[in-house]
Amino acid sequence: MITTIRALGLATTAFLIVATATAQAQTPGSVQTQFLPVKDEPEPKLLVDQPLSEPLTTRGVAIIPYRTENFRILPIFGSGASDVSPRVGHLHVNVDDLPWRWADAGGTGAIVLTGLPAGKHKVLIEIVTPEHRVIGGQAVPFRVPAIHGQHH
């Protein structure tokens, strides 16, 4: 009896999953896939959080989570890559308004900074096209605490 109930439950669950996937797949324009161009793509967005508190306060390591919407971080560059859909690009990262920055095309979901001296800092993270045109960005201010006994 219990085996029959479990089998019925599994069959019902499988049916609901297939029915939902079929309904979603048959709704015109509702499904985005990496295999087809996206018409009228929504604007890309960059969402950056404050550094994770535990690594910052205990080790002086700034781990800054980020995510993108309507934009994929990939290591492709040049004018041909601008035609890829959904949109692709990479990040530019600048620390404390220094005259240099670096590009991040790894798409790891976090920028990690170590060895910053104690005190106030600011990191500017920008999403950019494969041709390095800035689409948008966000500055994240934070303070690295003095951690005694730590050598960088």
N, C-alpha and C positions, 0 to 999 in steps of 0.2 A: 504494500500500500504506500509506504513512504517512498519507495523507488518510483512508483507511478506518479506521485505528486511532484517529486523532484524533476522527473522527465518532462512532465507537463509544464512546470515552471520554467525549465530551460528552453523548451519549445516556444513558449509564449515570449520569453525575453528575446530569443533569436528572431522571432517574427517581428517584434516591435522595432528592433534594431534595423532589420532589412527594410521594413515599411518606412521608417523615418529617413533612412539614407536614400531610398527611392524617391520619396516625396521631395527631399531637399535637392536631389539631382535633377528632378523634372521641373523645378521652379526656375523659369528663365531669368537669367541675370543675377540670381541669388548666390551662386557658388563661384568662388574665385579659385583658380588652379594655376599652378606654375606652368602648365602645358598649353595654355591659351592666353592671348593678349587680353588685358583688362581694359574694357572701354570705359571712358570717363572715370579714370582712377581718382579716388579721393586724395586730397592733399596728404603728403607724408607728414608724420609727427614724430618728434623725439620727446620722450618722457624720461627725466633723470631724477633719481631719488638722492637723498642725503647719504653720505657715507655710512656704512654699517657701523653701529656704535661700538660693539665689542672689539673688533680688530683695531679700531682707531684709539680707543681708550687704554687698551692693554698692551698694544704693540706699536702704536703709532703708524699703523698701516691704513691708508684710505682705500677702501673698496667701495666704489661708486656704481651702484646698479643703474642700468638704463634699459630701455626697450624702445622699439620703433613700431609705428603703425603705418601700414601702406608703404613700407620701405624695407628692403632686405639689405643687410650688410654683407657684402661679398668682395673678394679680392679681384675685381675686374676694373679696368681703367680704360680711358680713351673714348673718343666720340662714338664708336660703334656700340659701346655698352649703354649709351644713353637711350637706345631704342628698346632695351629689354623691358619686359612687362611681366609681373609687377615691377615697379621701380627698384633699382639697385644703386648702391653707392658705398661709401665708407664714412668713417668719422675723422674729424680733425680734433685734436686735443691740445689745449694750451694751458699751462700752469702759471699762475701768478703774473699774467700779462708779459711773460718773457718774450723776446723777439723770435723765438723758434717754437715750433709745434711738431707734432707727429701725426701720421695717419694710422688709423686702426681699421683693418679690413677683416678682422677675425670674427666679429659678430658673437663674442662670448657673453654679452649681456652685462659686463662690468669692466670698469677701468680700475686698475690696481696701481697705487702709488706707494712706494716705500722710500724711506730715507729722507722724508721732508723734515726740516727743522721744526721744533716746537713753535707754535704761534699760528696766526691767521693765514689762510691760504684761499685761493680761488681757482677752480678748474672750469674752463670753458670747453664744452663738448658740442660740436657742430655736426650735423649730417650734411654730407656734400655729394654732389653728382660724381660719376666716374671721371668727369673733366675738372673736378675740384671747385665747382660752383656751389657756394653755401646755400642751402635750402632753409635751414633754421638751426637754432642752437639754444643752449641753456647754460647759464653760469651757476656753479654750485660753490657757495662759500662755506668754509668749515675751519675748525681750529684743531691743530694737532697738539695734544697735551704734552707737557714735559714728563718723560718717563725715565725715572732714575735707574741707573745701572745698565741702560741699553746702549749698545754701540751699533752704529750703522755702517 
